[in-house]
């Protein structure tokens, strides 16, 4: 058997010592490299997310700009259609109002609020055309069957709408306030509300309308009406009667005398 000298053992012991000294370094470096790799991955992912967010922001800004431009074009188109419809309906309104003996301004004021003069509008409730007539109401006013295509014709719709307004004015003794409210809520509903008295202010009665939608509707129609009248005179029942029906009188001097009497009564108080 060969003998091992001390010199032979020395290199192997050195090798084992060096290997042993490298083991702790590996144990330390391996987790460190993993952590560094994770951090780099997170940083790179963050950079990509920020870059993606910037690209998405730019894209949304471009889409928002396109949407605004489309909305502006639609608004211009709608305004042109409205103006064209209003011009086309002018003679039709005058004819219908003349036939039913009511003022054309009242007919215009209601049509503007109902449909903005769009003849093809059909509401979720089934109301049709410029005056937004329900088929049942239109049939009653026509005293004959009606149809949606027929009611989309502005001439037919204005004629039957004017007839219905005349019917409401007759029912409410030429009171335009209750007539306008009835056009929205129905005369049965208006009849169930507290009725105005001679001492009541007409504007106060409008404020007391219990249906918020009808209260808003009545105010908007009155605003439209004042706009068509020129907006240079206060609205009172006498003014309403003048625009409501021709037979109710539309002499401006009568209107001025009425306000003078009201001023005299308030002075005596």
C-alpha positions in Angstrom: 0.0 0.0 0.0 1.4 3.4 -0.9 2.1 5.8 1.8 0.7 9.5 1.9 3.1 12.1 2.9 2.3 15.5 4.6 3.0 17.3 1.4 0.4 15.2 -0.5 -2.4 16.2 2.0 -1.7 20.0 1.9 -3.2 20.8 -1.6 -6.4 19.0 -1.0 -6.9 20.7 2.3 -6.3 24.0 0.6 -8.8 23.2 -2.1 -11.4 22.2 0.5 -10.8 25.4 2.4 -11.3 27.5 -0.7 -14.4 25.7 -1.7 -15.8 26.1 1.8 -15.0 29.8 1.8 -17.0 30.2 -1.5 -20.1 28.5 -0.2 -21.3 31.4 2.0 -20.6 33.8 -0.9 -22.9 31.8 -3.2 -25.6 31.7 -0.5 -25.5 35.4 -0.2 -25.2 36.3 -3.9 -28.0 34.0 -5.2 -30.8 35.7 -3.3 -29.3 39.1 -4.0 -29.3 38.4 -7.7 -32.9 37.2 -7.5 -33.9 40.4 -5.7 -32.1 42.6 -8.2 -33.8 40.8 -11.0 -37.2 41.3 -9.4 -36.5 45.0 -8.9 -35.3 45.4 -12.4 -38.4 43.6 -13.7 -40.7 45.8 -11.5 -38.9 49.0 -12.7 -39.2 47.9 -16.4 -42.8 47.0 -15.9 -43.4 50.4 -14.2 -41.8 52.2 -17.1 -44.0 50.3 -19.6 -47.1 51.0 -17.5 -46.3 54.8 -17.4 -45.6 54.8 -21.1 -48.9 52.9 -21.8 -50.7 55.4 -19.5 -49.3 58.3 -21.5 -50.3 56.7 -24.8 -53.8 56.0 -23.4 -54.1 59.6 -22.1 -53.2 60.9 -25.6 -55.6 58.6 -27.2 -58.5 59.6 -24.9 -57.7 63.3 -25.5 -57.9 62.7 -29.2 -61.1 60.8 -28.9 -62.5 63.6 -26.7 -61.6 66.2 -29.3 -63.2 64.1 -32.0 -66.4 63.7 -29.9 -66.6 67.5 -29.2 -66.2 68.2 -32.9 -69.0 65.7 -33.7 -71.2 67.2 -31.0 -70.6 70.7 -32.5 -71.5 69.5 -35.9 -74.6 67.7 -34.7 -75.7 70.9 -32.8 -75.2 73.0 -36.0 -77.1 70.4 -38.0 -80.0 70.3 -35.5 -80.2 74.1 -35.4 -80.4 74.2 -39.1 -83.1 71.6 -39.2 -85.0 73.5 -36.5 -84.8 76.8 -38.3 -85.8 75.1 -41.5 -88.7 73.4 -39.8 -89.8 76.6 -38.1 -89.8 78.5 -41.4 -91.7 75.7 -43.1 -94.2 75.6 -40.3 -94.9 79.3 -40.2 -97.6 79.3 -42.8 -99.0 76.1 -41.5 -99.3 77.5 -38.0 -101.0 80.7 -39.2 -103.5 78.6 -41.2 -104.3 76.3 -38.3 -104.7 79.1 -35.8 -106.9 81.1 -38.2 -109.2 78.1 -38.7 -109.6 77.5 -35.0 -109.8 81.2 -34.0 -106.8 81.1 -31.7 -103.6 83.2 -31.7 -100.7 81.7 -33.6 -98.3 82.7 -30.9 -99.8 80.3 -28.4 -99.7 77.5 -31.0 -96.0 78.3 -31.7 -95.2 78.5 -28.0 -96.6 75.0 -27.3 -95.1 73.4 -30.4 -91.7 74.8 -29.5 -91.8 73.2 -26.1 -93.4 69.9 -27.3 -91.1 69.1 -30.2 -89.0 72.0 -31.2 -91.0 71.9 -34.4 -89.7 68.5 -35.4 -92.6 66.7 -37.3 -91.3 63.2 -37.0 -90.9 63.0 -33.2 -92.7 60.2 -31.4 -92.5 60.2 -27.6 -92.2 57.0 -25.5 -95.9 57.6 -24.5 -96.8 57.5 -28.2 -97.4 61.2 -28.7 -96.7 62.2 -32.4 -95.5 65.2 -34.3 -95.0 68.9 -33.8 -97.8 69.2 -31.3 -97.1 65.8 -29.7 -100.7 64.6 -30.0 -101.7 61.3 -28.6 -103.5 59.2 -31.2 -106.6 59.0 -29.0 -106.7 62.8 -28.7 -106.1 63.3 -32.4 -108.9 60.9 -33.3 -111.3 62.7 -30.9 -110.4 66.1 -32.4 -110.6 64.8 -36.0 -113.8 62.9 -35.3 -112.3 60.2 -37.5 -109.6 57.5 -37.4 -106.0 58.9 -37.5 -102.6 57.3 -38.1 -99.0 58.0 -37.1 -98.0 58.9 -40.7 -101.0 61.3 -40.9 -100.0 62.9 -37.6 -96.4 63.3 -38.7 -97.7 65.7 -41.4 -97.3 69.2 -39.8 -100.4 70.5 -41.5 -102.6 67.8 -40.0 -100.8 67.9 -36.6 -101.1 71.7 -36.3 -104.7 71.6 -37.3 -105.7 69.0 -34.7 -103.4 70.6 -32.1 -105.0 74.0 -32.6 -108.4 72.4 -32.3 -107.5 70.8 -29.0 -106.1 74.1 -27.6 -109.3 75.8 -28.6 -111.2 73.0 -26.8 -109.2 73.6 -23.7 -109.6 77.3 -23.9 -113.4 76.9 -24.1 -113.4 74.5 -21.1 -111.3 76.9 -19.0 -113.2 80.1 -20.1 -110.2 81.4 -22.1 -107.8 81.0 -19.2 -104.4 80.3 -20.9 -102.7 79.2 -17.7 -105.0 76.3 -17.0 -105.2 75.5 -20.7 -101.5 75.2 -21.1 -101.2 73.1 -18.0 -104.1 70.9 -19.3 -102.2 70.4 -22.6 -99.5 68.7 -20.5 -101.2 67.0 -17.6 -104.8 66.6 -19.0 -107.9 68.6 -18.1 -109.0 66.0 -15.6 -105.9 66.5 -13.5 -106.1 70.3 -13.7 -109.7 70.1 -12.6 -108.7 68.2 -9.4 -106.2 71.0 -8.4 -107.0 74.0 -6.3 -108.6 76.5 -8.8 -107.4 80.1 -9.0 -109.7 82.8 -7.6 -110.1 86.4 -8.7 -107.7 87.5 -6.0 -105.0 84.9 -7.0 -102.0 86.0 -8.9 -101.7 83.9 -12.0 -98.0 83.4 -11.5 -98.7 82.2 -8.0 -101.2 79.6 -9.3 -98.6 78.3 -11.7 -96.1 77.9 -8.7 -98.8 75.9 -6.9 -99.1 73.3 -9.7 -98.6 70.0 -7.8 -96.9 68.2 -10.8 -93.3 69.3 -11.1 -93.2 68.4 -14.8 -96.3 70.3 -15.6 -95.2 73.3 -13.5 -91.9 73.4 -15.4 -93.8 72.9 -18.7 -96.2 75.7 -18.1 -93.4 78.1 -17.3 -91.5 77.2 -20.4 -94.5 77.7 -22.6 -95.2 81.0 -21.0 -91.6 82.0 -21.6 -91.9 81.0 -25.2 -95.1 83.0 -25.5 -93.5 86.1 -24.1 -90.6 85.7 -26.5 -93.0 85.6 -29.4 -94.8 88.6 -28.1 -91.5 90.5 -27.9 -91.0 90.2 -24.2 -91.8 93.8 -23.6 -95.0 93.5 -21.6 -95.9 91.7 -18.3 -98.0 88.5 -18.7 -101.4 88.6 -17.0 -104.7 86.9 -17.6 -105.8 89.6 -19.9 -102.7 89.2 -22.0 -103.3 85.5 -22.0 -106.8 85.8 -23.2 -105.6 88.0 -26.0 -103.1 85.5 -27.2 -105.3 82.6 -26.3 -108.3 83.4 -28.5 -109.1 86.2 -30.9 -112.6 86.4 -29.7 -111.3 87.1 -26.2 -109.9 90.5 -27.3 -106.4 91.5 -28.2 -106.6 95.2 -28.0 -103.3 96.6 -26.5 -105.2 99.6 -25.0 -107.5 97.2 -23.1 -104.4 95.5 -21.7 -102.9 98.9 -20.6 -106.2 99.9 -19.0 -106.3 96.6 -17.0 -102.8 97.3 -15.6 -103.8 100.8 -14.8 -106.8 99.6 -12.8 -104.6 97.1 -11.0 -102.1 100.0 -10.1 -105.0 102.2 -8.9 -106.3 99.4 -6.6 -102.8 98.8 -5.1 -102.4 102.5 -4.5 -105.8 102.7 -2.6 -104.6 99.8 -0.4 
